[in-house]
Amino acid sequence: MPGQYNRTATGMRAHYAQGPLLGNVFATYDNLKQVIEEYPANGTSGPFAVKNNTAIQNSEKIEILVRDKNPLGIVKRVIPLMRFEDYSFTFFRPDSV
C-alpha cells in the first residue's frame, strides 16, 4: 500500500452515502510531529532511554518491528504493544526536577 500512514488524532469525521455517491472526510488540527526512535535488538529488556525530551506525556506508541536481516529496509512483522500490559514508561523531563 503506497503512502501508508498510521496515526491517532482527535478530530471531526463525516460520511456520506446515497446511491452511487460515497464520501468520507476527516479534519483535525494540531502542531505536533511524529518522532521515531529505533533500538536494535541486543538481547536485553532495557531500560532504554528516550532521546527526545520534548515528547508529550502519554502520547507514545510503541511497536516492535521485525526486519529482514538483508536488507534491513524490509519490515516483516509489526507487533503493537500496550502500555501497562507489555511495557511501562516513566516520563522524565530534565527541567521538571
Wavefront OBJ file of the C-alpha trace (Angstrom):
o trace
v 0.000 0.000 0.000
v 1.834 3.172 -1.116
v 1.724 6.144 1.201
v 0.584 4.154 4.216
v 0.255 6.385 7.275
v -0.726 5.366 10.780
v -1.509 7.989 13.396
v -4.002 8.679 16.158
v -5.704 12.080 16.191
v -8.796 13.732 17.604
v -10.925 15.494 15.054
v -14.178 15.569 13.135
v -15.363 12.853 10.776
v -18.185 12.881 8.229
v -19.536 10.135 5.985
v -21.968 10.461 3.059
v -23.540 7.610 1.132
v -26.522 7.938 -1.203
v -26.960 5.841 -4.310
v -23.697 5.674 -6.263
v -22.198 8.591 -4.287
v -19.883 7.782 -1.413
v -17.623 10.121 0.521
v -15.575 10.290 3.705
v -13.966 13.371 5.257
v -11.765 13.693 8.323
v -10.445 17.011 9.628
v -8.100 17.764 12.501
v -5.655 20.446 13.507
v -2.514 20.072 15.548
v 1.034 21.318 15.588
v 2.556 18.016 16.675
v 5.117 15.999 14.778
v 5.880 12.317 14.741
v 9.267 11.243 16.072
v 10.570 7.719 15.530
v 13.316 6.175 17.643
v 14.622 2.717 16.836
v 16.689 0.495 19.120
v 18.397 -2.528 17.549
v 17.919 -5.804 19.398
v 20.790 -6.558 21.758
v 19.383 -9.353 23.919
v 18.354 -7.118 26.842
v 14.958 -5.966 28.053
v 16.008 -2.412 28.925
v 15.768 0.072 30.382
v 16.008 2.217 27.266
v 16.386 5.989 27.432
v 14.294 8.016 25.007
v 16.404 10.674 23.307
v 13.536 13.082 22.569
v 12.802 15.028 25.760
v 10.140 17.211 24.106
v 7.601 14.380 23.947
v 4.062 14.916 25.208
v 3.268 12.745 28.201
v 1.029 9.721 27.444
v 1.317 10.176 23.675
v 3.758 7.356 22.946
v 3.030 4.482 20.571
v 5.374 1.501 20.975
v 5.777 -1.199 18.313
v 8.265 -3.999 17.764
v 9.388 -4.131 14.137
v 10.764 -7.434 12.905
v 13.041 -6.610 9.969
v 14.554 -8.783 7.280
v 18.199 -9.493 8.024
v 19.229 -8.445 4.498
v 18.041 -5.830 3.519
v 17.050 -4.138 6.803
v 14.582 -1.855 4.995
v 12.015 -4.650 4.702
v 9.694 -4.924 7.714
v 8.436 -8.497 8.012
v 6.158 -8.025 11.024
v 4.848 -5.217 13.257
v 3.849 -6.055 16.841
v 1.981 -3.239 18.647
v 2.496 -3.073 22.421
v 0.019 -1.927 25.100
v 1.111 0.360 27.897
v 0.924 -1.163 31.429
v 0.419 -4.598 29.865
v 3.500 -5.030 27.657
v 5.708 -2.172 28.845
v 5.978 0.678 31.326
v 7.114 4.181 30.506
v 8.447 6.657 33.047
v 8.103 10.195 31.760
v 11.062 12.357 32.701
v 11.925 15.822 31.509
v 15.174 17.378 32.851
v 13.512 20.743 33.508
v 10.794 19.094 35.645
v 13.139 18.169 38.508
l 1 2 3 4 5 6 7 8 9 10 11 12 13 14 15 16 17 18 19 20 21 22 23 24 25 26 27 28 29 30 31 32 33 34 35 36 37 38 39 40 41 42 43 44 45 46 47 48 49 50 51 52 53 54 55 56 57 58 59 60 61 62 63 64 65 66 67 68 69 70 71 72 73 74 75 76 77 78 79 80 81 82 83 84 85 86 87 88 89 90 91 92 93 94 95 96 97
